[in-house]
Amino acid sequence: MPRKDQNPSSSEQLKVVPQGRWEREQIRRRAFELVSQGDRTRPVVRPWLEARGREILGELRLPESYLGWAMVAVASAYWREQVEAVPFHRRLLLLPHCLRNSATCPADYDRQGLACQDCGACRLSDFRALAKQKGYQVLIAEGSPAVIDIILRGQADAILGAACLDSLEKALSKIVLSGIPCMAVPLLHNSCRDTATDEDWVREMIDTPYRPKSSPAPSYMHLLRLARQMFEPDEIDRLLPKRGVLGASGNEVAMSHPAALTDTLAREFLGRGGKHLRPFITLAAYDAMRGAPAIGEHGEFWANRIPDPVRRIALAIEVFHKASLVHDDIEDDDAFRYGLPALHREHGVPMAINVGDYLIGVGYRLVAEQRAWLPSEAVADVLLRLSEAHTRLCEGQGAELAWRDGKHRRLPPEETLRIYALKTAPAFEAALFAGMRLAGPVEAPRETTARLARHIGVAFQILNDLDDWSEHQPNKRNSGGDTLGHRPTVLWAFALENLDPGGRRELEMLTSQAAEQPAEVVEAVRALYQRAGVFEQARSLVAKHRQRAREISDSLRPASLTQLLHYIADTALEG
């Protein structure tokens, strides 16, 4: 049994597919029974799915290794009624390319996945035809980035699919975070070629009827979509209208003029990508303080009624974040951001510095201008909290730079976490405070929200450290970038604390050779990290911070705010 303070759901040992049909049927049947008797008034989160999965396995006396499969069964059972409420044309069916006959399949791949030619040589054609007949959108591209993009663009309101447990685990946290209802049938093997599934269950899933009178469960999907859609080019231009640029003569110049280049690059960078978690927190906190209508039955209607001044301040929160990323990339000399060349690599360091500074000015202007529509006291309070967050971020970044420039690199884990608290937590606190304050006076003690933000911010940064070693990084193209860039991370601190003297010397020697042999150094450091157990230790720390954030949230009112904060802790901090 894994320790309770670890993150067992991410372990390979817990993703075994029950090979007996009887076992799969028993788990599936019990999942539907459990869900039908449970409370559906709260958005589903991954810890709840894991707890129900363990409960089922315990009742049936089945091995813990089936946990991943049981979680998928519980999620599918929970969301069935919500899927029924979605018209067929608003459902997206995802099919895995590994169900095809790889020896004879004539299909090629495009940007959307496998371009099936409906040749009838495999079950993909049958499933696709059945779904298309009902009006589904269909993609043969499990795990494709296009899927989350389709969800957040508002092109689909439910996802149904077949996939291996590996892919389902990677997708689960994103799907849970989006709040979109989903159902899935796992494949029988975690292989990438010529696999199989319970075909009758896939057909049954596709045949899930449309019942328009079903009541949807609470969902943050519409607020998540709103946070993402604010960064579409047209919406950025609407919320942040382009101003005339003055040339040397004092007259307005065309947008093609060099004086307008900074604004053009800034807008382009704002629309490149990101999780948009901070503006979501602001929008959702505002909604929560007003009774949370945007997560209820008519959520889309109420999300669309959030006033533009509130949206502009949420936009400003992300503008500040994007400015810090431009400057961070320069200081760290990172090559990529959002899968594209970093701004300073593409346009040079001086221009990137200028764009980052410009974004800071844009952010403060966006907030200050809302005094014409919002209470001036509220705007002043938000500006003060943002300026505090800005200066704390710089203090934290300064501490990191000082450490990197020093000769002694053995930073204790607690000092690393203090840097994280300075760099990340104040931005979360400002995002939360802004949403609460725009809805009315804030009664929650500053100390309480600061402690809450600290736990969220520190855990979020630790997850970034772990993502740096993942093969599925959202922002960068190479693993181990923090190590190669000599940046302090809690993983590095844990390794130096846990390794024997020889291991510590080897680790420090390796990083001094990073420039000459980056790929070899990364793999050698990964091996030392694994030997020191730092990945498990970091995940355990994330779990502890997540739990403390939930406990602090319990003291806040109204209940809709506590519900939101639990949701953030359980999804954004999924390790």
Salt bridges, closest charged atoms under 4 A:
ASP5 OD1 - ARG3 NE 2.88
GLU12 OE2 - LYS15 NZ 3.19
GLU25 OE2 - ARG21 NE 2.96
GLU33 OE2 - ARG29 NH1 2.76
GLU33 OE1 - ARG30 NH1 3.21
GLU50 OE2 - ARG54 NH2 3.32
GLU55 OE1 - ARG52 NE 3.03
GLU59 OE1 - ARG30 NE 2.53
GLU64 OE2 - ARG54 NH1 2.18
GLU81 OE1 - ARG40 NH1 3.54
GLU84 OE2 - ARG80 NE 3.31
GLU84 OE1 - ARG211 NE 3.29
ASP118 OD2 - ARG128 NH1 2.62
ASP126 OD2 - ARG123 NH1 3.46
ASP149 OD2 - ARG153 NE 2.66
ASP149 OD1 - ARG228 NH2 2.47
ASP157 OD2 - ARG90 NE 2.91
ASP157 OD1 - ARG225 NH1 2.91
ASP166 OD1 - LYS15 NZ 2.89
GLU169 OE1 - LYS15 NZ 2.98
GLU169 OE2 - ARG46 NH2 3.49
ASP198 OD1 - ARG21 NH1 2.97
ASP198 OD1 - ARG24 NH2 2.85
GLU199 OE1 - ARG123 NE 2.73
GLU199 OE1 - ARG203 NH2 3.98
ASP200 OD2 - ARG21 NH2 2.70
GLU204 OE2 - ARG28 NH2 2.99
ASP207 OD1 - LYS134 NZ 3.31
GLU232 OE2 - ARG153 NH1 3.37
GLU232 OE2 - ARG228 NH1 2.29
GLU235 OE2 - ARG238 NH2 2.81
ASP237 OD1 - ARG267 NH1 2.89
ASP263 OD2 - ARG267 NE 2.73
GLU268 OE2 - ARG272 NH2 3.46
ASP308 OD2 - ARG238 NH1 2.65
ASP308 OD1 - ARG311 NE 3.87
GLU318 OE2 - LYS322 NZ 2.54
ASP329 OD1 - ARG337 NH2 2.68
ASP332 OD1 - ARG404 NH1 2.61
ASP332 OD2 - ARG487 NE 3.70
ASP333 OD1 - HIS344 NE2 2.99
ASP333 OD1 - ARG345 NE 3.10
ASP334 OD2 - LYS476 NZ 3.90
ASP334 OD1 - ARG487 NH2 3.22
GLU346 OE1 - ARG272 NH2 2.81
GLU346 OE2 - HIS347 NE2 3.94
ASP357 OD1 - HIS327 NE2 3.38
GLU369 OE2 - ARG243 NH2 2.49
GLU369 OE2 - ARG365 NE 3.48
ASP381 OD2 - ARG437 NE 2.85
GLU388 OE1 - ARG385 NE 3.84
GLU388 OE1 - ARG446 NH2 3.00
GLU395 OE1 - ARG392 NE 3.83
GLU400 OE2 - ARG404 NH1 3.30
GLU400 OE1 - LYS423 NZ 2.96
GLU415 OE2 - ARG418 NH1 2.30
GLU429 OE2 - ARG385 NH1 3.35
GLU429 OE2 - ARG446 NE 2.52
ASP482 OD1 - LYS476 NZ 3.81
ASP482 OD1 - ARG487 NE 2.90
ASP500 OD1 - ARG531 NH2 4.00
GLU508 OE2 - ARG410 NE 2.89
GLU523 OE1 - ARG526 NE 3.40
ASP554 OD1 - HIS566 NE2 2.75
ASP570 OD2 - ARG550 NH1 2.35
GLU574 OE2 - ARG46 NE 3.62
